[in-house]
């Protein structure tokens, strides 16, 4: 490939020879978005992105980074020189040396299988996707007053070369569809939303069509107009995978990222200690087929792995890049990822998951005398100590082991570590959910989650 040949020449220069390690990340991306607002195509765009990110390690202690969107030899060499200068300047301010564990040099080209490639579909075909979702929402009736449907696809060709001998090409396609609905009656507004997303092509819509997704979301929003607000207080709850996915990623996943954990996060230096219910085993796995976080190699050329983070309630590992792994005296886990060539890799989740249990949803509910079944997510926030506040879209009363009346959405809050200690049942079906993250830079990720039963604080307005 021409881009490999060009970048290979940069590794042979005298500038590269002054560094302990040089990493080059070339990228070509096509990002297509189409947004339909209340039946009108509001936006349809193709964004073409090409460029090079250069990262160098010097003096055994410091990284320098620079990028360019000009893929010619002069720009590439200047970018390499800039990264070296930054690394040397930073090195003077750092006292601690870092011994990076050697990484196996691989030469590989990886293309993720796609059953329905985007190139086989016209622009008109793409526009029909959010339009069909909108048509589905209107089936719910005149109480639907606001609809936004957004299609996004990302086609990436990424090239990684290093002075350690790595030569990695990865080709991936990711497709997502978001539907947001607001229903209104007598001054009351009820929102609902849902999304689809995977690593792959337009075959994602073979199982759930855009029309079906839109109708499902709108039906829920309209149905909630006649529901009461949920109560406030601490409840025994069954949490549906749609909400469990957000709780896991934000309030448990982030504190398990080594940069946050080693800076004093909620899990701190508790490796080897119980931190959760014995029923809980949590992992991160870049090789989950179809997951939005499907990666074979990370952006440091490290193979992505199945990393057990919490095993039967005991903290076993954090997610590491090469630097944090060196500081902790462990091996990197393949969790260094950058949104694109123009930014440095960060420690990020790929597809974070909870191993399924052995209970059906009915069995989890039938053991609850009085509680709540919580569904859907509106996102929220969490900090490195695992304190969180999240919105859920709807709930149902559980009375004497049976689902009762439906309730509108509200918030849940607490400390996820403490909440996870109260888990006493896990669903036997783990669901793959799409997700996104805004930790310093954007990223798409997957979450593999079952339903869970636990105790949690609910902040509603009902009696």
C-alpha positions as a LaTeX table, in Angstrom:
\begin{tabular}{lrrr}
\hline
Residue & $x$ (\AA) & $y$ (\AA) & $z$ (\AA) \\
\hline
Unk1 & 0.00 & 0.00 & 0.00 \\
Unk2 & 1.30 & 3.41 & $-0.97$ \\
Unk3 & 0.62 & 4.94 & 2.45 \\
Unk4 & 2.71 & 2.23 & 4.13 \\
Unk5 & 5.59 & 2.84 & 1.72 \\
Unk6 & 5.50 & 6.58 & 2.38 \\
Unk7 & 5.40 & 6.21 & 6.15 \\
Unk8 & 8.11 & 3.55 & 6.10 \\
Unk9 & 10.48 & 6.17 & 4.72 \\
Unk10 & 9.81 & 8.40 & 7.75 \\
Unk11 & 11.04 & 5.62 & 10.03 \\
Unk12 & 14.34 & 5.50 & 8.16 \\
Unk13 & 15.20 & 9.18 & 8.68 \\
Unk14 & 17.79 & 10.63 & 11.08 \\
Unk15 & 14.97 & 12.40 & 12.93 \\
Unk16 & 13.30 & 9.08 & 13.76 \\
Unk17 & 16.65 & 7.68 & 14.85 \\
Unk18 & 16.80 & 10.21 & 17.71 \\
Unk19 & 13.76 & 8.70 & 19.45 \\
Unk20 & 13.48 & 5.55 & 21.57 \\
Unk21 & 10.22 & 4.72 & 19.81 \\
Unk22 & 8.26 & 6.16 & 16.88 \\
Unk23 & 4.60 & 5.40 & 16.18 \\
Unk24 & 2.92 & 6.55 & 12.97 \\
Unk25 & $-0.88$ & 6.45 & 12.53 \\
Unk26 & $-2.24$ & 7.14 & 9.06 \\
Unk27 & $-5.99$ & 7.29 & 8.56 \\
Unk28 & $-8.58$ & 7.65 & 5.80 \\
Unk29 & $-12.19$ & 8.08 & 6.96 \\
Unk30 & $-15.56$ & 8.62 & 5.30 \\
Unk31 & $-18.27$ & 9.71 & 7.74 \\
Unk32 & $-21.83$ & 10.00 & 6.47 \\
Unk33 & $-24.63$ & 11.60 & 8.48 \\
Unk34 & $-28.29$ & 12.14 & 7.65 \\
Unk35 & $-30.73$ & 13.79 & 10.07 \\
Unk36 & $-34.49$ & 13.93 & 9.56 \\
Unk37 & $-36.37$ & 16.38 & 11.77 \\
Unk38 & $-40.17$ & 16.04 & 11.74 \\
Unk39 & $-40.16$ & 14.53 & 8.27 \\
Unk40 & $-37.73$ & 17.04 & 6.72 \\
Unk41 & $-34.15$ & 16.14 & 5.78 \\
Unk42 & $-32.30$ & 18.64 & 7.93 \\
Unk43 & $-28.76$ & 17.53 & 7.17 \\
Unk44 & $-27.04$ & 15.12 & 4.79 \\
Unk45 & $-23.27$ & 15.18 & 4.62 \\
Unk46 & $-20.20$ & 13.18 & 3.68 \\
Unk47 & $-17.03$ & 14.10 & 5.57 \\
Unk48 & $-13.72$ & 12.88 & 4.17 \\
Unk49 & $-10.84$ & 12.82 & 6.63 \\
Unk50 & $-7.21$ & 12.00 & 5.81 \\
Unk51 & $-4.14$ & 12.54 & 7.89 \\
Unk52 & $-1.21$ & 11.37 & 9.96 \\
Unk53 & $-0.57$ & 11.34 & 13.70 \\
Unk54 & 3.02 & 10.96 & 14.91 \\
Unk55 & 3.96 & 9.93 & 18.44 \\
Unk56 & 7.53 & 9.57 & 19.68 \\
Unk57 & 9.01 & 8.40 & 22.99 \\
Unk58 & 12.36 & 9.83 & 24.15 \\
Unk59 & 14.78 & 9.52 & 27.05 \\
Unk60 & 12.78 & 6.65 & 28.50 \\
Unk61 & 10.33 & 9.08 & 30.04 \\
Unk62 & 8.38 & 11.34 & 27.69 \\
Unk63 & 5.97 & 11.24 & 24.75 \\
Unk64 & 5.57 & 13.91 & 22.08 \\
Unk65 & 2.71 & 14.10 & 19.58 \\
Unk66 & 1.96 & 16.04 & 16.39 \\
Unk67 & $-0.44$ & 15.58 & 13.47 \\
Unk68 & $-1.06$ & 16.79 & 9.94 \\
Unk69 & $-3.80$ & 16.49 & 7.33 \\
Unk70 & $-1.23$ & 16.76 & 4.54 \\
Unk71 & 0.00 & 13.37 & 3.35 \\
Unk72 & 3.11 & 14.43 & 1.44 \\
Unk73 & 6.70 & 13.65 & 2.36 \\
Unk74 & 7.58 & 17.19 & 3.46 \\
Unk75 & 4.56 & 17.51 & 5.78 \\
Unk76 & 5.09 & 14.03 & 7.20 \\
Unk77 & 8.74 & 14.75 & 7.99 \\
Unk78 & 7.91 & 18.12 & 9.56 \\
Unk79 & 5.25 & 16.45 & 11.73 \\
Unk80 & 7.78 & 13.86 & 12.90 \\
Unk81 & 10.25 & 16.61 & 13.75 \\
Unk82 & 7.59 & 18.55 & 15.69 \\
Unk83 & 6.68 & 15.48 & 17.74 \\
Unk84 & 10.35 & 14.88 & 18.57 \\
Unk85 & 10.84 & 18.49 & 19.70 \\
Unk86 & 7.78 & 18.31 & 21.95 \\
Unk87 & 8.92 & 15.03 & 23.48 \\
Unk88 & 12.38 & 16.40 & 24.25 \\
Unk89 & 10.97 & 19.58 & 25.76 \\
Unk90 & 8.60 & 17.56 & 27.95 \\
Unk91 & 11.37 & 15.17 & 28.99 \\
Unk92 & 13.18 & 17.93 & 30.87 \\
Unk93 & 10.19 & 18.30 & 33.17 \\
Unk94 & 9.86 & 14.60 & 34.03 \\
Unk95 & 11.93 & 12.73 & 36.58 \\
Unk96 & 10.51 & 9.22 & 36.40 \\
Unk97 & 11.70 & 6.78 & 33.74 \\
Unk98 & 9.24 & 4.37 & 32.13 \\
Unk99 & 10.30 & 0.95 & 30.89 \\
Unk100 & 7.81 & 0.07 & 28.14 \\
Unk101 & 7.19 & $-3.64$ & 27.77 \\
Unk102 & 8.22 & $-4.79$ & 24.28 \\
Unk103 & 5.32 & $-5.39$ & 21.89 \\
Unk104 & 5.38 & $-8.18$ & 19.34 \\
Unk105 & 6.00 & $-6.77$ & 15.87 \\
Unk106 & 3.22 & $-7.88$ & 13.55 \\
Unk107 & 2.52 & $-7.29$ & 9.88 \\
Unk108 & $-1.18$ & $-7.79$ & 9.26 \\
Unk109 & $-4.17$ & $-6.46$ & 7.34 \\
Unk110 & $-7.59$ & $-6.85$ & 8.98 \\
Unk111 & $-10.97$ & $-6.19$ & 7.34 \\
Unk112 & $-14.09$ & $-6.63$ & 9.45 \\
Unk113 & $-16.72$ & $-8.67$ & 7.55 \\
Unk114 & $-19.60$ & $-6.62$ & 6.10 \\
Unk115 & $-22.64$ & $-8.36$ & 4.60 \\
Unk116 & $-24.19$ & $-5.22$ & 3.10 \\
Unk117 & $-21.37$ & $-2.76$ & 2.24 \\
Unk118 & $-22.25$ & 0.92 & 2.12 \\
Unk119 & $-20.80$ & 1.23 & $-1.38$ \\
Unk120 & $-23.71$ & $-0.87$ & $-2.68$ \\
Unk121 & $-26.25$ & 1.77 & $-1.63$ \\
Unk122 & $-27.00$ & 5.16 & $-3.14$ \\
Unk123 & $-27.45$ & 8.46 & $-1.31$ \\
Unk124 & $-31.19$ & 8.07 & $-1.84$ \\
Unk125 & $-31.07$ & 4.68 & $-0.11$ \\
Unk126 & $-29.31$ & 6.22 & 2.90 \\
Unk127 & $-31.82$ & 9.08 & 3.20 \\
Unk128 & $-34.66$ & 6.54 & 3.30 \\
Unk129 & $-33.29$ & 5.05 & 6.55 \\
Unk130 & $-34.08$ & 7.99 & 8.91 \\
Unk131 & $-37.17$ & 8.85 & 6.82 \\
Unk132 & $-38.54$ & 5.34 & 7.42 \\
Unk133 & $-37.84$ & 5.73 & 11.14 \\
Unk134 & $-39.83$ & 8.98 & 11.08 \\
Unk135 & $-42.74$ & 7.27 & 9.29 \\
Unk136 & $-42.76$ & 4.63 & 12.00 \\
Unk137 & $-43.03$ & 7.26 & 14.76 \\
Unk138 & $-46.07$ & 8.87 & 13.12 \\
Unk139 & $-47.97$ & 5.57 & 13.41 \\
Unk140 & $-48.23$ & 6.27 & 17.15 \\
Unk141 & $-50.72$ & 9.08 & 16.50 \\
Unk142 & $-51.10$ & 12.86 & 16.71 \\
Unk143 & $-49.69$ & 13.07 & 20.23 \\
Unk144 & $-46.22$ & 12.68 & 18.70 \\
Unk145 & $-45.14$ & 16.32 & 18.32 \\
Unk146 & $-41.38$ & 16.14 & 17.77 \\
Unk147 & $-39.20$ & 13.54 & 16.06 \\
Unk148 & $-35.52$ & 13.46 & 15.25 \\
Unk149 & $-33.93$ & 10.49 & 13.47 \\
Unk150 & $-30.20$ & 10.46 & 12.76 \\
Unk151 & $-28.19$ & 8.00 & 10.67 \\
Unk152 & $-24.39$ & 7.85 & 11.03 \\
Unk153 & $-21.89$ & 5.61 & 9.29 \\
Unk154 & $-18.10$ & 5.62 & 9.65 \\
Unk155 & $-15.79$ & 3.85 & 7.22 \\
Unk156 & $-12.22$ & 3.73 & 8.47 \\
Unk157 & $-8.93$ & 2.63 & 6.97 \\
Unk158 & $-6.24$ & 2.91 & 9.64 \\
Unk159 & $-2.52$ & 2.32 & 9.16 \\
Unk160 & $-0.09$ & 1.82 & 12.05 \\
Unk161 & 3.68 & 1.62 & 11.74 \\
Unk162 & 6.27 & 1.69 & 14.50 \\
Unk163 & 10.03 & 1.61 & 14.81 \\
Unk164 & 9.54 & $-1.71$ & 16.65 \\
Unk165 & 8.52 & $-3.28$ & 13.34 \\
Unk166 & 4.69 & $-3.20$ & 13.53 \\
Unk167 & 2.82 & $-2.77$ & 10.26 \\
Unk168 & $-0.94$ & $-2.96$ & 10.82 \\
Unk169 & $-3.83$ & $-2.08$ & 8.50 \\
Unk170 & $-7.40$ & $-2.18$ & 9.83 \\
Unk171 & $-10.54$ & $-1.61$ & 7.76 \\
Unk172 & $-13.82$ & $-1.17$ & 9.65 \\
Unk173 & $-17.37$ & 0.02 & 8.97 \\
Unk174 & $-19.73$ & 1.19 & 11.72 \\
Unk175 & $-23.42$ & 2.06 & 11.34 \\
Unk176 & $-25.76$ & 3.74 & 13.85 \\
Unk177 & $-29.34$ & 5.02 & 13.92 \\
Unk178 & $-30.77$ & 7.22 & 16.68 \\
Unk179 & $-34.47$ & 8.00 & 17.15 \\
Unk180 & $-35.68$ & 10.65 & 19.62 \\
Unk181 & $-39.40$ & 11.33 & 20.14 \\
Unk182 & $-41.47$ & 13.72 & 22.26 \\
Unk183 & $-45.17$ & 13.10 & 22.83 \\
Unk184 & $-47.49$ & 15.79 & 24.24 \\
Unk185 & $-50.92$ & 15.86 & 25.87 \\
Unk186 & $-52.55$ & 18.54 & 28.03 \\
Unk187 & $-49.25$ & 20.34 & 28.52 \\
Unk188 & $-47.38$ & 17.17 & 29.57 \\
Unk189 & $-44.30$ & 16.24 & 27.53 \\
Unk190 & $-42.94$ & 12.69 & 27.52 \\
Unk191 & $-39.67$ & 11.89 & 25.72 \\
Unk192 & $-38.40$ & 8.50 & 24.58 \\
Unk193 & $-35.36$ & 7.43 & 22.59 \\
Unk194 & $-33.58$ & 4.35 & 21.30 \\
Unk195 & $-30.65$ & 3.51 & 19.04 \\
Unk196 & $-29.17$ & 0.75 & 16.94 \\
Unk197 & $-25.48$ & 0.41 & 16.21 \\
Unk198 & $-22.85$ & $-2.16$ & 15.26 \\
Unk199 & $-19.55$ & $-2.75$ & 13.51 \\
Unk200 & $-20.71$ & $-3.93$ & 10.12 \\
Unk201 & $-22.87$ & $-2.71$ & 7.25 \\
Unk202 & $-26.54$ & $-2.04$ & 6.60 \\
Unk203 & $-27.43$ & $-5.62$ & 7.50 \\
Unk204 & $-28.08$ & $-4.16$ & 10.96 \\
Unk205 & $-31.57$ & $-3.25$ & 9.69 \\
Unk206 & $-32.45$ & $-6.80$ & 8.62 \\
Unk207 & $-33.55$ & $-7.75$ & 12.14 \\
Unk208 & $-34.95$ & $-4.40$ & 13.33 \\
Unk209 & $-36.07$ & $-2.08$ & 10.52 \\
Unk210 & $-35.86$ & 1.70 & 10.90 \\
Unk211 & $-39.67$ & 1.80 & 10.68 \\
Unk212 & $-40.03$ & $-0.69$ & 13.55 \\
Unk213 & $-37.51$ & 1.20 & 15.69 \\
Unk214 & $-39.34$ & 4.49 & 15.14 \\
Unk215 & $-42.76$ & 3.01 & 15.93 \\
Unk216 & $-41.47$ & 1.32 & 19.09 \\
Unk217 & $-39.99$ & 4.55 & 20.44 \\
Unk218 & $-43.06$ & 6.63 & 19.61 \\
Unk219 & $-45.49$ & 4.09 & 21.06 \\
Unk220 & $-43.55$ & 4.25 & 24.32 \\
Unk221 & $-43.58$ & 8.06 & 24.45 \\
Unk222 & $-47.36$ & 8.16 & 23.86 \\
Unk223 & $-48.01$ & 5.39 & 26.36 \\
Unk224 & $-46.13$ & 7.28 & 29.09 \\
Unk225 & $-48.48$ & 10.27 & 28.73 \\
Unk226 & $-51.08$ & 8.34 & 30.71 \\
Unk227 & $-48.61$ & 7.08 & 33.32 \\
Unk228 & $-47.85$ & 8.47 & 36.76 \\
Unk229 & $-44.47$ & 9.71 & 37.96 \\
Unk230 & $-42.42$ & 7.15 & 39.90 \\
Unk231 & $-41.88$ & 7.40 & 43.66 \\
Unk232 & $-38.75$ & 8.57 & 45.45 \\
Unk233 & $-36.67$ & 6.48 & 47.81 \\
Unk234 & $-34.48$ & 3.42 & 48.01 \\
Unk235 & $-35.95$ & 0.44 & 46.21 \\
Unk236 & $-35.16$ & $-3.11$ & 45.31 \\
Unk237 & $-35.10$ & $-2.91$ & 41.54 \\
Unk238 & $-34.61$ & $-4.97$ & 38.42 \\
Unk239 & $-32.60$ & $-2.95$ & 35.90 \\
Unk240 & $-33.14$ & $-3.65$ & 32.20 \\
Unk241 & $-29.98$ & $-3.96$ & 30.02 \\
Unk242 & $-30.69$ & $-0.57$ & 28.37 \\
Unk243 & $-30.10$ & 1.19 & 31.70 \\
Unk244 & $-27.56$ & $-1.32$ & 33.01 \\
Unk245 & $-25.36$ & $-0.55$ & 29.98 \\
Unk246 & $-25.10$ & 3.13 & 30.90 \\
Unk247 & $-24.52$ & 2.38 & 34.57 \\
Unk248 & $-21.76$ & $-0.10$ & 33.73 \\
Unk249 & $-19.94$ & 2.11 & 31.23 \\
Unk250 & $-20.08$ & 5.40 & 33.09 \\
Unk251 & $-19.97$ & 4.50 & 36.76 \\
Unk252 & $-17.96$ & 1.24 & 36.75 \\
Unk253 & $-16.08$ & 1.23 & 33.43 \\
Unk254 & $-14.42$ & 4.63 & 33.72 \\
Unk255 & $-13.05$ & 4.01 & 37.25 \\
Unk256 & $-11.55$ & 0.78 & 35.86 \\
Unk257 & $-9.52$ & 2.71 & 33.26 \\
Unk258 & $-5.97$ & 2.78 & 34.60 \\
Unk259 & $-5.31$ & 6.50 & 34.09 \\
Unk260 & $-8.31$ & 7.36 & 36.27 \\
Unk261 & $-7.78$ & 4.52 & 38.76 \\
Unk262 & $-4.08$ & 5.35 & 39.26 \\
Unk263 & $-4.97$ & 9.02 & 39.78 \\
Unk264 & $-7.00$ & 8.11 & 42.83 \\
Unk265 & $-10.30$ & 6.86 & 41.42 \\
Unk266 & $-12.87$ & 4.82 & 43.29 \\
Unk267 & $-11.11$ & 1.48 & 42.77 \\
Unk268 & $-7.70$ & 2.97 & 43.62 \\
Unk269 & $-5.17$ & 0.30 & 44.57 \\
Unk270 & $-7.71$ & $-2.39$ & 45.50 \\
Unk271 & $-6.52$ & $-5.05$ & 43.04 \\
Unk272 & $-7.07$ & $-8.44$ & 44.64 \\
Unk273 & $-9.78$ & $-7.16$ & 46.97 \\
Unk274 & $-13.57$ & $-7.69$ & 46.89 \\
Unk275 & $-15.26$ & $-4.64$ & 45.33 \\
Unk276 & $-18.62$ & $-6.03$ & 44.23 \\
Unk277 & $-21.14$ & $-8.81$ & 44.69 \\
Unk278 & $-19.70$ & $-12.30$ & 44.17 \\
Unk279 & $-22.16$ & $-12.71$ & 41.29 \\
Unk280 & $-20.41$ & $-10.00$ & 39.28 \\
Unk281 & $-17.70$ & $-10.67$ & 36.68 \\
Unk282 & $-16.84$ & $-7.69$ & 34.46 \\
Unk283 & $-14.58$ & $-7.75$ & 31.41 \\
Unk284 & $-13.46$ & $-5.63$ & 28.46 \\
Unk285 & $-13.17$ & $-7.33$ & 25.08 \\
Unk286 & $-12.26$ & $-5.71$ & 21.76 \\
Unk287 & $-13.13$ & $-8.91$ & 19.89 \\
Unk288 & $-16.91$ & $-8.92$ & 20.47 \\
Unk289 & $-18.28$ & $-9.42$ & 16.97 \\
Unk290 & $-20.65$ & $-6.65$ & 15.97 \\
Unk291 & $-19.83$ & $-4.50$ & 18.99 \\
Unk292 & $-19.21$ & $-0.84$ & 18.21 \\
Unk293 & $-15.94$ & $-1.27$ & 20.11 \\
Unk294 & $-14.70$ & $-4.09$ & 17.87 \\
Unk295 & $-10.95$ & $-3.64$ & 17.41 \\
Unk296 & $-8.30$ & $-6.24$ & 16.66 \\
Unk297 & $-5.41$ & $-3.90$ & 17.55 \\
Unk298 & $-5.38$ & $-0.65$ & 19.47 \\
Unk299 & $-3.68$ & 2.58 & 18.43 \\
Unk300 & $-0.36$ & 1.57 & 19.99 \\
Unk301 & $-0.23$ & $-1.62$ & 17.93 \\
Unk302 & $-1.18$ & $-3.81$ & 20.91 \\
Unk303 & $-3.60$ & $-6.65$ & 20.25 \\
Unk304 & $-6.94$ & $-6.06$ & 21.97 \\
Unk305 & $-7.71$ & $-8.74$ & 24.52 \\
Unk306 & $-10.43$ & $-10.20$ & 26.70 \\
Unk307 & $-9.43$ & $-8.59$ & 29.97 \\
Unk308 & $-11.12$ & $-9.73$ & 33.15 \\
Unk309 & $-11.48$ & $-6.63$ & 35.33 \\
Unk310 & $-13.62$ & $-7.91$ & 38.20 \\
Unk311 & $-13.94$ & $-11.67$ & 38.78 \\
Unk312 & $-16.64$ & $-12.98$ & 41.10 \\
Unk313 & $-16.62$ & $-9.63$ & 42.85 \\
Unk314 & $-12.81$ & $-9.36$ & 43.19 \\
Unk315 & $-10.87$ & $-6.63$ & 41.37 \\
Unk316 & $-8.34$ & $-8.32$ & 39.06 \\
Unk317 & $-7.09$ & $-5.70$ & 36.59 \\
Unk318 & $-7.51$ & $-2.27$ & 35.09 \\
Unk319 & $-7.63$ & $-1.37$ & 31.40 \\
Unk320 & $-4.12$ & $-0.26$ & 30.40 \\
Unk321 & $-2.16$ & 1.42 & 27.64 \\
Unk322 & 1.59 & 0.82 & 27.39 \\
Unk323 & 2.52 & 3.68 & 29.70 \\
Unk324 & 0.13 & 2.85 & 32.55 \\
Unk325 & 1.01 & $-0.84$ & 32.22 \\
Unk326 & 4.72 & $-0.01$ & 32.58 \\
Unk327 & 4.03 & 2.08 & 35.68 \\
Unk328 & 1.90 & $-0.69$ & 37.19 \\
Unk329 & 4.31 & $-3.48$ & 36.26 \\
Unk330 & 1.76 & $-5.38$ & 34.15 \\
Unk331 & 1.19 & $-6.05$ & 30.44 \\
Unk332 & $-0.82$ & $-3.60$ & 28.29 \\
Unk333 & $-4.37$ & $-4.73$ & 27.58 \\
Unk334 & $-4.98$ & $-3.12$ & 24.16 \\
Unk335 & $-7.06$ & $-0.24$ & 25.47 \\
Unk336 & $-5.23$ & 2.72 & 23.88 \\
Unk337 & $-7.63$ & 4.28 & 21.37 \\
Unk338 & $-7.87$ & 7.61 & 19.54 \\
Unk339 & $-10.97$ & 8.97 & 17.84 \\
Unk340 & $-8.90$ & 9.90 & 14.79 \\
Unk341 & $-5.33$ & 10.55 & 13.65 \\
Unk342 & $-5.30$ & 14.13 & 14.99 \\
Unk343 & $-5.41$ & 13.18 & 18.68 \\
Unk344 & $-3.33$ & 10.96 & 20.95 \\
Unk345 & $-4.60$ & 7.57 & 22.11 \\
Unk346 & $-6.33$ & 7.47 & 25.50 \\
Unk347 & $-7.17$ & 4.54 & 27.74 \\
Unk348 & $-10.69$ & 3.68 & 26.56 \\
Unk349 & $-13.19$ & 0.87 & 26.96 \\
Unk350 & $-13.83$ & $-1.21$ & 23.83 \\
Unk351 & $-16.78$ & $-3.53$ & 24.55 \\
Unk352 & $-17.25$ & $-3.67$ & 28.31 \\
Unk353 & $-19.43$ & $-6.46$ & 29.61 \\
Unk354 & $-20.94$ & $-8.25$ & 32.58 \\
Unk355 & $-21.04$ & $-12.03$ & 32.39 \\
Unk356 & $-24.61$ & $-13.30$ & 32.36 \\
Unk357 & $-26.12$ & $-15.10$ & 35.33 \\
Unk358 & $-28.65$ & $-17.92$ & 35.52 \\
Unk359 & $-31.99$ & $-16.16$ & 36.11 \\
Unk360 & $-34.78$ & $-15.42$ & 33.67 \\
Unk361 & $-36.32$ & $-11.96$ & 33.86 \\
Unk362 & $-39.48$ & $-13.52$ & 35.29 \\
Unk363 & $-37.50$ & $-15.23$ & 38.05 \\
Unk364 & $-35.75$ & $-11.97$ & 38.95 \\
Unk365 & $-39.10$ & $-10.19$ & 39.24 \\
Unk366 & $-41.03$ & $-12.90$ & 41.10 \\
Unk367 & $-38.75$ & $-12.66$ & 44.16 \\
Unk368 & $-39.51$ & $-8.94$ & 44.63 \\
Unk369 & $-42.40$ & $-8.23$ & 46.99 \\
Unk370 & $-42.46$ & $-4.52$ & 46.16 \\
Unk371 & $-40.03$ & $-2.69$ & 43.92 \\
Unk372 & $-39.45$ & $-1.25$ & 40.45 \\
Unk373 & $-38.45$ & $-2.48$ & 37.01 \\
Unk374 & $-36.38$ & 0.27 & 35.35 \\
Unk375 & $-35.99$ & 0.56 & 31.55 \\
Unk376 & $-34.28$ & 2.83 & 29.03 \\
Unk377 & $-31.66$ & 5.49 & 29.50 \\
Unk378 & $-31.30$ & 9.23 & 29.06 \\
Unk379 & $-27.63$ & 9.12 & 30.04 \\
Unk380 & $-26.28$ & 11.12 & 32.96 \\
Unk381 & $-22.99$ & 11.61 & 34.70 \\
Unk382 & $-20.54$ & 9.84 & 36.97 \\
Unk383 & $-17.17$ & 10.67 & 38.50 \\
Unk384 & $-13.99$ & 8.65 & 39.06 \\
Unk385 & $-15.24$ & 7.61 & 42.50 \\
Unk386 & $-18.23$ & 5.89 & 40.83 \\
Unk387 & $-20.79$ & 8.39 & 42.15 \\
Unk388 & $-23.52$ & 8.71 & 39.53 \\
Unk389 & $-26.82$ & 10.25 & 38.50 \\
Unk390 & $-28.64$ & 8.74 & 35.48 \\
Unk391 & $-32.02$ & 9.17 & 33.90 \\
Unk392 & $-34.26$ & 6.22 & 33.04 \\
Unk393 & $-37.08$ & 6.46 & 30.50 \\
Unk394 & $-39.78$ & 4.40 & 32.19 \\
Unk395 & $-40.49$ & 2.03 & 35.05 \\
Unk396 & $-43.06$ & $-0.52$ & 36.16 \\
Unk397 & $-44.17$ & $-1.25$ & 39.68 \\
Unk398 & $-43.34$ & $-4.75$ & 40.88 \\
Unk399 & $-46.01$ & $-5.92$ & 43.31 \\
Unk400 & $-45.88$ & $-9.38$ & 44.89 \\
Unk401 & $-43.59$ & $-10.70$ & 42.18 \\
Unk402 & $-45.58$ & $-9.38$ & 39.22 \\
Unk403 & $-45.23$ & $-6.38$ & 36.92 \\
Unk404 & $-47.94$ & $-3.81$ & 37.57 \\
Unk405 & $-48.68$ & $-0.30$ & 36.24 \\
Unk406 & $-46.21$ & 1.58 & 34.08 \\
Unk407 & $-44.56$ & 4.78 & 35.36 \\
Unk408 & $-42.78$ & 7.67 & 33.67 \\
Unk409 & $-39.03$ & 8.15 & 33.83 \\
Unk410 & $-36.96$ & 9.83 & 36.53 \\
Unk411 & $-33.42$ & 9.50 & 37.93 \\
Unk412 & $-31.36$ & 6.97 & 39.82 \\
Unk413 & $-28.37$ & 8.03 & 41.90 \\
Unk414 & $-25.74$ & 6.65 & 44.23 \\
Unk415 & $-22.31$ & 5.06 & 44.21 \\
Unk416 & $-22.00$ & 2.28 & 41.64 \\
Unk417 & $-19.49$ & 0.30 & 43.70 \\
Unk418 & $-21.93$ & 0.22 & 46.61 \\
Unk419 & $-24.87$ & $-0.53$ & 44.30 \\
Unk420 & $-23.02$ & $-3.44$ & 42.66 \\
Unk421 & $-22.37$ & $-4.94$ & 46.11 \\
Unk422 & $-26.15$ & $-5.33$ & 46.49 \\
Unk423 & $-26.62$ & $-7.33$ & 43.27 \\
Unk424 & $-28.34$ & $-10.60$ & 44.17 \\
Unk425 & $-29.46$ & $-11.83$ & 40.74 \\
Unk426 & $-28.24$ & $-11.62$ & 37.15 \\
Unk427 & $-30.17$ & $-12.24$ & 33.94 \\
Unk428 & $-29.16$ & $-15.23$ & 31.84 \\
Unk429 & $-29.25$ & $-13.22$ & 28.58 \\
Unk430 & $-26.50$ & $-10.67$ & 27.95 \\
Unk431 & $-27.51$ & $-8.07$ & 25.35 \\
Unk432 & $-25.07$ & $-6.23$ & 23.09 \\
Unk433 & $-25.81$ & $-2.51$ & 23.24 \\
Unk434 & $-24.31$ & 0.41 & 21.25 \\
Unk435 & $-22.75$ & 3.30 & 23.13 \\
Unk436 & $-20.65$ & 6.43 & 22.86 \\
Unk437 & $-18.25$ & 8.20 & 25.20 \\
Unk438 & $-16.90$ & 11.72 & 25.56 \\
Unk439 & $-13.82$ & 11.18 & 27.73 \\
Unk440 & $-11.69$ & 14.13 & 26.49 \\
Unk441 & $-12.43$ & 13.03 & 22.90 \\
Unk442 & $-15.34$ & 11.20 & 21.28 \\
Unk443 & $-15.46$ & 7.40 & 20.92 \\
Unk444 & $-17.96$ & 4.68 & 20.04 \\
Unk445 & $-18.07$ & 1.57 & 22.20 \\
Unk446 & $-20.12$ & $-1.50$ & 22.97 \\
Unk447 & $-21.64$ & $-2.79$ & 26.19 \\
Unk448 & $-22.62$ & $-6.44$ & 26.76 \\
Unk449 & $-25.04$ & $-6.55$ & 29.67 \\
Unk450 & $-27.75$ & $-8.68$ & 31.30 \\
Unk451 & $-30.53$ & $-7.42$ & 33.53 \\
Unk452 & $-29.46$ & $-7.07$ & 37.17 \\
Unk453 & $-31.33$ & $-6.98$ & 40.48 \\
Unk454 & $-30.04$ & $-4.66$ & 43.19 \\
Unk455 & $-30.92$ & $-1.81$ & 45.54 \\
Unk456 & $-30.76$ & 1.77 & 44.30 \\
Unk457 & $-32.00$ & 5.28 & 45.06 \\
Unk458 & $-34.79$ & 6.48 & 42.79 \\
Unk459 & $-35.61$ & 10.17 & 42.53 \\
Unk460 & $-39.18$ & 10.52 & 41.28 \\
Unk461 & $-42.15$ & 12.75 & 42.05 \\
Unk462 & $-44.86$ & 10.21 & 42.71 \\
Unk463 & $-46.26$ & 9.09 & 46.06 \\
\hline
\end{tabular}
